[in-house]
Amino acid sequence: MVTQLPHYVILKASAGSGKTTALTERFVYFLLSDNIPNNSLRNILAITFSNNAAFEMKSRIIDWLKSLYYKEESALNRFSKILNLSHDELSVKACQILDEILNNYSDFQVKTIDSFMTSIFKASALDFDYNPDFEILMNNESLLQLSYDLFLKDVQENFVKTEFFKNIIEIISSNSNTYLWNPSERIFDEIKGLHIKIHNTHKEFIVIDKYKKLKEEIEAKLEKTMQVLQKEISSSGFEINRSTRILEDFNKIIETKNFRELLTRGLKRPPINKPKKQSLLEKYEKFLNLWNEFLEELKKYAFYYALTFYLPYLEVYQSFKTLLNQIKQKECKIFIEDINKILSEYLNNSIVPDIYFRLGEKIHHFFIDEYQDTSPLQWNNLKFLIENTLAEKGSLFVVGDTKQAIYTFRGADYKIMKELEEKDIFPSAYKIIKTLDKNYRSKRTIVDFVVKIFTEKVLTHKVYAEPAKFTGFHECYQTAAENSQEGYVEVKAFSENEEEDFEIKKYLLECVNNITQRGYLLKDIAILAFKNEQVVTITQWLNDLQLPFISYSSLDVRKRKVTSEILSLLQFLDSPLDDFSFCSFLLGDIFRNIVKIEAINFQPDEFLLKYRDEAALYKHFEKEFPQLWEKYFKQLFKLSGYLPVYDLLSVALNNFRVFETLPDEEATFLKLLDLVKNFEEKGYNNIKEIIEFFDSPADDNIWNIATPADIDAIQVMTIHKAKGLGFPIVFVYLENDGKPKNKYIFHEVEQGVHILKITNQIAEKNEWLKQIKKEEEKSEIADLLNTLYVAFTRAEDELYILCRTDKQDKLPFDILSEYYNSKIGHKSAKNKLLPLTESSVINAYHYPVSFDFSAPDEIMHFAEKKRGDFMHFILEQIEYFEEGVLEKIESQIEMLNKYCHTNFLASQIKPLIIDMINHPDMGRFFKRGYEKILNEFEIIDKEGIVHRIDRVVVDKDSVTVIDYKTGYPQDEHFSQIKLYMTLLSEVFKDKRVNGYLYYLDLREVKKIDR
């Protein structure tokens, strides 16, 4: 560790190289060291770019300190060398710092960049003319839409603004190839896009009226030149060049003033052929000069067309922005993107908020994670503080990898990291550059494959080499860790036709079956794609294959079917005459399950058809099905309007027994309760506002359902979501995409930023525009290469690349085509570990409660239920009864008691298991010799419900289902195991299926016949 201060360290950390370890180790070193001045907890700030990364960093720092306190040898050896402290001294110091963290947790500063900037802004809100009690909006669309609607209303009522808007629409229409059916919608879409771009730069967009006048002047010159050209050709007798047919359209272009048509045509050759007669050559040269004048004017026209295309939208935006800011001020709301922009504007004008001076005195050491994802605005705002820190003999430590810069669409700029690396940004401080080039995540074959692709294929490519070098792929060389195993890579090619879906699904199923047969779990598999639309397609395939999956693009609670059912119920309770909402609830899964439980012959289709023309549908329901109404609706009907929405929702979920009938949707219902509770805390408390809240496009993160880590399902997500994560098995789905990546092209000049419209055809007409377009294409190539690199380096053991395209000459398929249908390395079985974690054994049980919340009879069974779960977990660990199993059971009981905070005695549990294994009808199923033993085997029925079978014994000719029970026999036990037998018979069609129930407390076996 470098102790010379001030200094700044740039740590270039390739994928899987242990950057989080390096960050947290340095953080702990600074806290423990006697050689670092101003190193107390409150003097150190670590900045990350996501809440998950911040949480992981905090956890790792605390784990280091705990390891030192408990004198774990590896941690002590690591830090005693660099700190020159004894093991006892390290333990004491670690204890002191842990106490400080617990007593002053707010001083433990590991924050996201957004939360840090927000805290600065809040502290200076009055300086920025904001109420300190403002609300930060992570998603701005709802307020943008409201402001735009009010803006249009103002336009309608104000004659001057109406004329302005009409003129804007005329200009936009003249630049459009299609008729604008709804120009206001088109303008709003552009405003949203421009708003994002504007807030990602510290410069302002240039809007100059003279550009439009210059464009009009050039159009007039073009028209005149075109008329002269026509006249010359008609009077000269020149032979027309049929490959350049623009002359035929000159009259139409002049008549309609549609000069942009010229930008879409190929005009490299003159419209006439060179004459063979010597007498016409002089006239031909004169014509060529005239034609070149025309091309020169067209070159200027292309320039001003590109420059003025977005000016109408910018003019509307500037007018609209005034109203938007007024509404934000009035409602005490601010967009998250505003914060960096406002701070940057103040700092650029040499107005430094007081909070900067206070932070400058407090923070002496900065740590920045994922530095390549920093935006110019964020860096500009941080730089003031860092310069002050280094002037006070502090330090800066940044970690990043320009090859993993994939957030340029959010304003991130990896050039900031390159500039810090190549230039002396802070000349007064000592500069250190280090590289982590060992990959601890991926196995050797994967590491070698990635290096080979990006060095041999990309860096030698005539088009890709330059952008690849610029983003850092010339430093792509990595080696696998010394103890790394071989690993496996497979590249598979598919065509683009729809019929190929079947082949892709077949391939996925074969791969997944092979992977799970080798000991991997479904949750070890991740499928990554570039776009959300592709994620949706993949989840449809997995659904068709009946493979369990978690889609990170479909974790939005609003997209869950049961959410719409609950909202329909609330809408009906709020407005009983809302027959549509009542129908929607009656037709949903929640009510259908209740009808099943009650065994009532209620056919919703027949009922709704019968009363389709009747009003107040609920009255007819109450009359025809009094039992259902009395039990499930009457109480809610009375309480609606009296109870807070949260309490009403709680009673509704309780009444309809959703946690019992829809256990797979437990997380959805809990998220609904959490959202309603948080919404009520903001002062809202009626059903209409709740419904509007769920319809609003608020920040996506607030809607996401948290998923337990132990769910055994394939994870499907975009590559951007997978950034920073690793998975044992990774499938990367690559599909040909011809859509333009970036419609807005920036060009910065001293006065500000031009926003340009440049297509390939426009670029051909102007060399300057062509150069800008080339630079933009290089950036797009760099982004694509970076995204590929991130995708390929998520894999730990095995990487499968699915290439779907018919265009083999396009990136990324051209660099992968050599590997199509190849298999590199070897597959291996997973080392099967049976982790004992609290989350795997503790379940949340929801028991029906009456409205007064008094304890029901069912809670008396909680202890017995917990005991049964405890027994099941112990039995899950036993594959065969052989030497050492009984000792293993005792240790597992002890460990499980510790994790579950229970106190079940081994002397009570072990005899039950011994008696079962020694039972003449059961013991044979715990001996070796069978093809396969499957404990806690999961199977999905046709309705998508997951069933977990305690033990499945597969033999040559038969399959035996065994289910363990505590307590006494019940009818539902027999129907349950018969269902299991039916499901297994569909899987093992060539084998006989047997079924057994074993009652542990009774020591009894029940053989089940189908």
HULINSUL-V944939 format. One line per field, one symbol per residue. phi: phi as a letter, one per 20 degrees, with the letter a starting at -180 (. if undefined). burial: I if it has 24 or more other ideal C-beta (glycine too) atoms within 12 Angstrom, else O. Layout:
BEGIN
phi=???
burial=???
END
This chain:
BEGIN
phi=.edfcfbcdddedfgmenffffffffgfgffefeedfldfgfedcddcdbfffffffffffffgfffffelfgfffffeffedlcfffffffffffffffffecffeeeccffffffffffffdgffemdffefdedfceffffffffffffffffedfffffgffffffffffedecfefcffffffffgfffgfffedcedefeccffffffffffffffgfffffffffffeenfefeffddfgfdggffffeleffgffedfcfdffceffefffefffffffffffffgfffffffgfffffdgeggfffffffffffgffffffelcbfgffffffgfffffemddggfffffffeedbdccelffefegfffgffggffgffffemdbccdcabffdecdffeofbffffffffedefdfedfdcdccdcdeeeefgffgfffffgeefeefdefeegfffffeoffdefccffgefefnbccdcdceeffffgffffffgfffffffffenfefffdcddcfcfffffffffffffeldfbcdfedefgfefffffffffffffffcgeefffffgffeeffffffffffldeddgffffffdfdeelgffffgfecfffffeddgffgfefndegggffffffffgelffeecffdgfffffgfffffffffeoebbfgffffffeeefggffefefdffefebfedaffffegndbcgccddedcfceffecfddebecffqcedddcefffffebffffffffffffffffffffffffffeefedbcdddddaddfedfeffedgfegldcdncfbffffddfdcffecededddgcffemffeffffegfffffffffffffffeecebgnffffffffffffgffeldcfeffeefgffffffefgedgfeddfpefbddelfdbdefeneeddegbcdddfdbcdeccecdndfcgffffffffgffffffedfecfddccddeffeldddeddf
burial=IIIOIIIIIIIIIIIIIIIIIIIIIIIIIIIIIOOIOIIIIOIIIIIIIIOIIIOIIIOIIIIIIOIIIOOOOOIIOIIIOOIOIOIOOIIOIIOOIIOIIOOOOOOIIIIIIIIIIIIIIIIIIOOIOIOOOIIIIIOIIIIIIIIIOOIIOOIOOOOOOOOOIOOIIOIIOIIOOOOOOOIIOIIIIIIIIIIIIIIIIIIIIIIOOOIIOOIOOIIOIIIOIIOIIIOIIOOIOIOOIOOOOIIOOIOOIIOOOIIIIIIOIOIOOIIIOOOOOOOOOOOIOOIIOIIOOIIOIIIIIIIIIIIIIIIIIIIIIIIIIOIIIOIIOOOOIIIIIIIIIIIIIIIOOOOOIOIIOOIIOIIIIIIIIIIIIIIIIIIIIIIIIIIIIIOIOIIIIIIIIIIIIIIIIIIIIIIIIIOIIOOOIIOOIOIIIIIIIIIIIIIIIIIIIIIIIIIOIIIOIOIIIOIIIIIIIOIIIIOIOOOIIOIIIIIIIIOOOOOOOOOIIOIIOOIIOOIIOIOIIIIIIIIIIIOOOIIOIIIOIIOOIIIIIIIIIIIIIIOIIIIIIIIIIIIIIIOIOIIOIIIIIIIIIIIIIIIOOOOOOIOIOOIIOOIOOOOOIIOOIOOIIOOIIOOIIOOIIOIIOOIOIIIIIIIIIIIIIIIIIIOIIIIIIIIIIOIIOOIIOOOOOIIOOIIOIIOIOIOOOIIIIOIOOOIIIIIIIIIIIIIIIIIIIIIIIIIIIOOOOIIIIIIOOOOOIIIIIIIOIIIIIIOOIIOIIOIIIIIIIIIIIIIIIIIIIIIIIIIIIIIIIOOOOIIIIIIIIOIOOOOIIOIOOOOOOOOIOOOIIOOOOIOIOOOOOOOOOOOOOOOOOIIIIIIIIIIIIIIOIOOOOOOOIOOIIOIIIOOIOIOIOIOOIIOIIIOIIOIOOIOOIIOOOOOOIIIIIIIIOOOOOOIIIIIIIIOOOOIIIIIIIIOOOOOOIOOIIIIIIIIIOOIIOOIOIIIIIIIIOOOOIIOIOO
END
